[in-house]
Amino acid sequence: MYVVESRLKSLFVNGLAGDAAEYRQFLAELTRYLRAYLRKRIPQHNEDVEDLVQEVLLAVHNARHTFRSDEPLTPWVHAIGRYKLMDFFRTHARREALHDPLDDHEALFSECDDEPVEARRDIRDLLDHLPDKQRLSILHVKLQGLSVAEAARLTGLTESTVKVSIHRGLKALAARVRGVA
């Protein structure tokens, strides 16, 4: 794995320094590794692997300015890949839930517990009112369970900015809930 890390990092850093050929080579090699990584994780959805690879490559390209050359490259890329993979799982789960057969017609008319669904929708609606920095910090750390360091790497913010964003975001959410309630 060290060979892969040093090769990819060398290509990436040279690409960031302006070497277009090295950057193209980085993207080509990263594509192969991402394809293998994602096929292992979603083997039942091979048709979605290429779309997911492209999403990760685009996210890596868009976040390239956040990479610190004194840090390893592969954990940074894996964090982005995991984030995109979780998005895929969430989207796919929602889409699949729409296609669940209703075999037990009595269950349709019995009491059901909509509170968790309503709570998730309410939280999503509340978070939508926050600035991106606060919303993403809360989402990654408080809802997805990432560490502050992982969230900082993923968002390109410093760890202290993530902590402050969480504090301010939660304070704003509490004020909004008190105003709504």
Secondary structure, DSSP 8 states (H G I E B T S, - for coil): -HHHHHHHHHHHHHHHTT-HHHHHHHHHHHHHHHHHHHHHH-GGGHHHHHHHHHHHHHHHHHTGGG--TTS-HHHHHHHHHHHHHHHHHHHHHHHHHTT-----HHHHHS----HHHHHHHHHHHHHTTS-HHHHHHHIIIIIS---HHHHHHHHT--HHHHHHHHHHHHHHHHHHHHHH-
